[in-house]
Amino acid sequence: MNNNNTSAPETEGIFRLFFDEALSSCQLIDTGRGDSDFRETIIALTESGCRRVIKLADNDFTFPEKIRMWQRTVQEYRDLGYYCPGIICDRTGGFPVVEYKGHKCAAYAEEYSLYGPLEDRSSGDSGQTEPLSESCKKAIWTMTARIAAKHFDYTEYPSAYCLFERFCPSDKTDEVLENALSWKEYADTLPDEFSGQVQRIWRLWTDNRTRLEPIYKQLPASVFQADLNSTNLLVDESGNFVGVCDFNLCGKDVFLNYLMRENFLGDHETELRSICDALAIAREYYRFSDTEKDTALLLYRCLKPLWFTRLERLKELRGDSEATKAFLGLTEHCLTADIDFKAYM
């Protein structure tokens, strides 16, 4: 993060594309992820004391047409009563591509948020982010179910959680398959005593994915924000959930996939309980189809057993033969257990 008392001419020129006010100073926040994903946020302070936000991105998933879709999605969330900072066009009504720090960046402005993220609320002396309260969890999954119930279809751009397709051109495959392939690559390096378990797990996973693929496109979808982490969940001063920000991963997605992907926790049992709780909350506002009920278990078996957190845990156990065997056994159990998701739907 860079704090600047004055703004560079380059920044001032971009600011004037969106706003008439005189710019006093700005804060630059680097939000990118390497050379192929340049992103920077400008928090501008005007001479009248107002804060304005401009976001710039040079990557293969940010471009004017996509930003227009984000803008529409923000408005749909707002129309349901949730607070989201609005996305603002430039003074010509568009989203320009500008030269900035040697990059050709898509640019858009955003309202300065009236609320802070959950991440800013620390718990006790540890400084750790406060855990989500049960009331917050209910509010978040109520919001998500209400969005799902709208079955929005105004875009074909997928969310970053997409399955059986790529989020952006630079992706070689979807993230779930990418994680599974990484799991297999590592598992194949384990001692020979584990080869039977590894091969059974891989066969179960690939057979499951093959069965899921022709059914998947039949599952109901909508357009979601697609990044419900503590930096994007907005809360009021009392810690009550009020809305979300940061829509740059949003897009169309199968609701059941989105629900399971957003419930991303450490161990199998905690994660499973979280998914079931989210399903139970969602069913109060969303009617699950028979196809969704019949497919939930297949989807879970595709998404969760070989996720990157499982791979990290497997790596931690290397050298402990009994623990590795037990963990592989748990992974195999997750691919074969008959979990009654229907009871929560």
C-alpha positions as MATLAB code, in Angstrom:
seq = 'MNNNNTSAPETEGIFRLFFDEALSSCQLIDTGRGDSDFRETIIALTESGCRRVIKLADNDFTFPEKIRMWQRTVQEYRDLGYYCPGIICDRTGGFPVVEYKGHKCAAYAEEYSLYGPLEDRSSGDSGQTEPLSESCKKAIWTMTARIAAKHFDYTEYPSAYCLFERFCPSDKTDEVLENALSWKEYADTLPDEFSGQVQRIWRLWTDNRTRLEPIYKQLPASVFQADLNSTNLLVDESGNFVGVCDFNLCGKDVFLNYLMRENFLGDHETELRSICDALAIAREYYRFSDTEKDTALLLYRCLKPLWFTRLERLKELRGDSEATKAFLGLTEHCLTADIDFKAYM';
ca = [
       0.000    0.000    0.000;
       1.296    3.458   -0.865;
       0.125    6.637    0.824;
       0.554    9.798   -1.229;
      -0.138   13.308    0.016;
      -0.410   14.570   -3.520;
      -1.586   12.931   -6.694;
       0.474   12.305   -9.801;
      -0.660   13.950  -13.082;
      -1.463   10.478  -14.444;
      -3.818    9.820  -11.530;
      -5.377   13.278  -11.800;
      -6.114   12.727  -15.488;
      -7.934    9.464  -14.781;
      -9.811   11.051  -11.875;
     -11.096   13.819  -14.161;
     -12.604   11.220  -16.497;
     -15.100   10.424  -13.746;
     -15.426   13.458  -11.474;
     -15.472   17.257  -11.742;
     -14.125   17.886   -8.246;
     -10.606   19.063   -7.486;
      -8.368   16.274   -6.231;
      -6.470   16.924   -2.998;
      -4.617   13.659   -2.318;
      -4.911    9.942   -2.885;
      -4.010    6.600   -1.426;
      -2.918    3.810   -3.773;
      -3.671    0.201   -2.865;
      -2.091   -2.631   -4.827;
      -4.651   -5.440   -5.136;
      -3.058   -7.323   -8.030;
      -1.595  -10.798   -8.137;
       1.518  -10.703  -10.243;
       2.429   -9.310  -13.642;
      -0.507  -10.929  -15.438;
      -3.040   -9.503  -12.961;
      -2.293   -5.827  -12.379;
      -4.902   -4.145  -10.187;
      -4.765   -0.913   -8.242;
      -7.347    0.981   -6.218;
      -7.170    4.738   -5.838;
      -8.847    6.194   -2.744;
      -9.080    9.871   -3.645;
      -9.774   12.754   -1.293;
     -11.231   15.845   -2.925;
     -10.642   19.402   -1.793;
     -14.220   19.467   -0.495;
     -13.451   16.495    1.782;
     -15.289   13.798   -0.179;
     -13.769   10.367   -0.772;
     -13.953    8.811   -4.232;
     -12.779    5.399   -5.376;
     -11.321    4.488   -8.770;
     -10.268    0.967   -9.697;
      -7.870    0.052  -12.485;
      -7.177   -3.424  -13.825;
      -5.043   -4.992  -16.517;
      -5.942   -8.690  -16.620;
      -7.938  -11.000  -18.845;
     -11.117  -10.951  -16.764;
     -11.641   -7.188  -16.516;
     -12.938   -5.272  -19.517;
     -15.737   -2.727  -20.120;
     -18.468   -5.232  -21.043;
     -17.688   -7.312  -17.969;
     -17.717   -4.252  -15.710;
     -21.151   -3.377  -17.092;
     -22.320   -6.818  -15.922;
     -20.849   -6.201  -12.466;
     -22.690   -2.893  -12.335;
     -25.988   -4.614  -13.138;
     -25.354   -7.271  -10.479;
     -24.603   -4.654   -7.840;
     -27.932   -3.025   -8.622;
     -29.793   -6.337   -8.343;
     -28.364   -6.850   -4.840;
     -29.285   -3.284   -3.929;
     -32.810   -3.774   -5.234;
     -33.198   -6.635   -2.747;
     -32.243   -4.269    0.071;
     -28.540   -5.081    0.515;
     -25.911   -2.401    0.667;
     -23.297   -2.528   -2.094;
     -21.133    0.400   -3.217;
     -22.411    1.402   -6.642;
     -20.205    1.137   -9.734;
     -19.934    4.486  -11.525;
     -19.364    5.121  -15.244;
     -17.123    7.864  -16.541;
     -18.647   11.159  -17.670;
     -19.437    9.725  -21.115;
     -21.388    6.797  -19.603;
     -18.733    4.190  -20.246;
     -15.752    2.426  -18.731;
     -12.574    3.680  -20.419;
      -9.340    1.826  -21.061;
      -6.476    4.064  -19.927;
      -2.686    4.080  -19.840;
      -1.502    3.732  -16.252;
       1.954    2.787  -14.958;
       2.819    1.071  -18.212;
      -0.447   -0.890  -18.360;
      -3.583   -0.586  -20.465;
      -6.163   -0.653  -17.686;
      -9.926   -0.889  -17.684;
     -11.089    1.838  -15.310;
     -14.236    2.329  -13.278;
     -15.267    4.327  -10.240;
     -17.033    3.065   -7.166;
     -18.870    4.695   -4.307;
     -16.826    4.935   -1.121;
     -18.371    2.350    1.172;
     -20.567    3.556    4.008;
     -19.685    0.406    5.957;
     -16.496   -1.423    6.829;
     -15.635   -5.052    6.080;
     -15.868   -7.826    8.636;
     -12.083   -8.120    8.362;
     -11.692   -4.778   10.155;
     -13.435   -6.087   13.268;
     -10.817   -7.738   15.466;
     -11.548  -10.083   18.348;
      -9.844   -9.485   21.700;
      -6.078   -9.134   22.019;
      -5.338  -11.603   19.220;
      -6.153   -9.111   16.489;
      -7.877  -11.896   14.555;
     -11.034  -11.181   12.564;
     -14.193  -11.781   14.551;
     -15.884  -15.060   13.613;
     -19.216  -14.796   11.857;
     -22.107  -14.777   14.291;
     -25.001  -17.133   13.671;
     -27.227  -14.161   12.847;
     -24.683  -12.979   10.251;
     -24.479  -16.434    8.702;
     -28.253  -16.550    8.428;
     -28.367  -13.084    6.871;
     -25.651  -13.930    4.324;
     -27.305  -17.167    3.199;
     -30.706  -15.505    3.160;
     -29.287  -12.894    0.774;
     -27.667  -15.553   -1.400;
     -30.809  -17.672   -1.564;
     -32.883  -14.632   -2.536;
     -30.454  -13.887   -5.368;
     -30.607  -17.537   -6.433;
     -34.406  -17.446   -6.442;
     -34.303  -14.680   -9.062;
     -32.615  -17.066  -11.539;
     -30.885  -14.140  -13.255;
     -29.751  -14.976  -16.791;
     -28.651  -11.590  -18.155;
     -25.082  -12.771  -18.699;
     -23.173  -15.835  -19.813;
     -19.950  -14.705  -18.155;
     -19.271  -17.342  -15.484;
     -18.312  -16.612  -11.910;
     -14.820  -17.491  -10.698;
     -16.348  -20.600   -9.096;
     -17.399  -22.037  -12.446;
     -17.263  -25.785  -13.024;
     -16.660  -27.528  -16.379;
     -15.626  -24.206  -17.956;
     -12.887  -21.613  -17.592;
     -13.332  -18.307  -15.786;
     -10.909  -16.454  -18.065;
      -8.786  -17.245  -21.145;
      -5.577  -17.701  -19.142;
      -7.115  -20.538  -17.113;
      -6.170  -23.956  -18.442;
      -9.190  -25.541  -16.773;
     -11.675  -24.871  -13.999;
     -10.302  -24.497  -10.469;
     -11.822  -27.745   -9.185;
     -10.108  -29.854  -11.826;
      -6.890  -27.879  -11.357;
      -6.905  -28.707   -7.641;
      -7.703  -32.361   -8.261;
      -4.853  -32.702  -10.760;
      -2.477  -31.115   -8.229;
      -3.676  -33.602   -5.609;
      -3.042  -36.526   -7.964;
       0.392  -35.256   -8.938;
       1.446  -35.090   -5.294;
      -0.306  -38.286   -4.184;
       1.582  -40.220   -6.854;
       4.831  -39.310   -5.077;
       3.747  -41.008   -1.829;
       5.415  -44.320   -0.905;
       4.255  -47.436   -2.731;
       2.255  -48.620    0.295;
      -0.318  -45.895   -0.503;
      -0.600  -46.475   -4.251;
      -3.703  -48.654   -3.955;
      -5.563  -46.033   -1.915;
      -4.457  -43.235   -4.225;
      -5.608  -45.083   -7.347;
      -8.991  -45.940   -5.796;
      -9.536  -42.312   -4.757;
      -8.613  -40.999   -8.191;
     -10.862  -43.518   -9.934;
     -13.789  -42.653   -7.628;
     -13.257  -38.933   -8.211;
     -12.973  -39.138  -12.001;
     -15.977  -41.486  -12.271;
     -18.001  -39.089  -10.130;
     -17.014  -36.066  -12.215;
     -17.893  -37.928  -15.421;
     -21.364  -38.723  -14.027;
     -21.883  -35.128  -12.903;
     -20.935  -33.356  -16.131;
     -24.031  -34.142  -18.277;
     -26.350  -33.270  -15.370;
     -24.595  -30.105  -14.295;
     -25.913  -27.768  -16.993;
     -29.474  -28.707  -16.039;
     -29.055  -27.252  -12.543;
     -30.641  -23.849  -11.781;
     -28.323  -20.845  -11.871;
     -28.295  -17.127  -11.139;
     -25.715  -14.319  -11.080;
     -23.765  -14.001   -7.834;
     -21.159  -11.707   -6.275;
     -18.944  -14.804   -5.888;
     -16.447  -13.857   -3.203;
     -17.949  -13.913    0.283;
     -14.773  -13.501    2.282;
     -14.187  -11.281    5.309;
     -12.789   -8.433    3.191;
     -16.026   -8.230    1.183;
     -18.689   -8.842    3.841;
     -19.880   -5.437    5.055;
     -21.095   -4.948    8.618;
     -22.387   -2.015   10.629;
     -20.883   -0.728   13.884;
     -22.717   -3.418   15.840;
     -21.388   -6.185   13.622;
     -24.661   -6.763   11.790;
     -24.386   -7.879    8.183;
     -25.538   -5.191    5.744;
     -24.210   -6.198    2.323;
     -21.217   -6.985    0.113;
     -18.594   -5.284   -2.009;
     -16.060   -6.262   -4.679;
     -17.871   -7.855   -7.614;
     -14.861   -8.504   -9.854;
     -15.253  -12.300   -9.649;
     -19.015  -12.286  -10.061;
     -20.926  -14.000  -12.809;
     -23.439  -16.675  -13.630;
     -23.217  -19.851  -11.577;
     -25.151  -22.925  -10.546;
     -26.587  -22.098   -7.124;
     -25.720  -25.452   -5.568;
     -22.122  -25.160   -6.766;
     -21.893  -21.628   -5.448;
     -23.325  -22.561   -2.048;
     -20.898  -25.446   -1.574;
     -17.901  -23.500   -2.843;
     -18.565  -20.543   -0.539;
     -18.636  -22.899    2.452;
     -14.917  -23.306    2.553;
     -13.553  -24.393    5.925;
     -10.772  -26.522    7.346;
     -11.761  -30.076    8.194;
     -14.320  -32.305    6.494;
     -16.837  -32.396    9.334;
     -16.881  -28.651   10.008;
     -17.256  -27.922    6.324;
     -20.036  -30.478    5.916;
     -21.980  -29.012    8.836;
     -21.574  -25.550    7.338;
     -22.934  -26.710    3.969;
     -25.925  -28.382    5.600;
     -26.650  -25.279    7.680;
     -26.507  -23.098    4.548;
     -28.882  -25.446    2.701;
     -31.345  -25.329    5.601;
     -31.280  -21.513    5.657;
     -31.575  -21.279    1.872;
     -34.634  -23.511    1.636;
     -36.652  -20.891    3.511;
     -36.213  -18.526    0.551;
     -35.393  -20.816   -2.339;
     -37.167  -23.901   -3.638;
     -34.659  -26.616   -4.499;
     -35.617  -28.642   -7.552;
     -35.710  -32.426   -7.585;
     -32.683  -32.389   -9.887;
     -30.740  -30.294   -7.357;
     -31.676  -32.672   -4.556;
     -30.608  -35.678   -6.599;
     -27.338  -34.060   -7.674;
     -26.134  -32.483   -4.407;
     -24.128  -35.533   -3.341;
     -22.417  -35.891   -6.722;
     -21.489  -32.229   -6.627;
     -20.113  -32.439   -3.103;
     -17.965  -35.435   -4.067;
     -16.602  -33.485   -7.017;
     -15.850  -30.255   -5.145;
     -14.566  -31.145   -1.713;
     -12.486  -34.341   -1.327;
      -9.502  -33.217   -3.455;
      -9.650  -29.495   -2.733;
      -6.346  -27.684   -2.153;
      -6.826  -27.612    1.635;
      -6.936  -31.418    1.585;
      -3.720  -31.470   -0.406;
      -2.062  -29.126    2.089;
      -3.090  -31.434    4.924;
      -1.812  -34.482    3.062;
       1.556  -32.788    2.586;
       1.735  -31.972    6.291;
       1.361  -35.671    7.122;
       4.236  -36.874    4.943;
       6.510  -39.131    6.961;
       3.696  -40.208    9.292;
       2.521  -43.443    7.696;
      -0.449  -44.094    9.977;
      -1.765  -40.530    9.772;
      -1.391  -40.503    5.980;
      -3.249  -43.781    5.670;
      -6.047  -42.509    7.902;
      -6.347  -39.236    5.977;
      -6.509  -41.038    2.644;
      -9.147  -43.275    4.185;
     -11.170  -40.212    5.179;
     -10.825  -38.852    1.634;
     -12.090  -42.153    0.224;
     -14.953  -42.107    2.717;
     -15.978  -38.632    1.505;
     -16.165  -40.031   -2.036;
     -18.386  -42.938   -1.031;
     -20.410  -41.862    2.038;
     -24.147  -41.505    1.472;
     -24.692  -38.004    2.869;
     -28.370  -37.081    3.136;
     -28.287  -33.558    1.737;
     -31.958  -33.894    0.759;
     -32.926  -33.684    4.430;
     -31.656  -30.081    4.485;
     -33.120  -29.058    1.126;
];
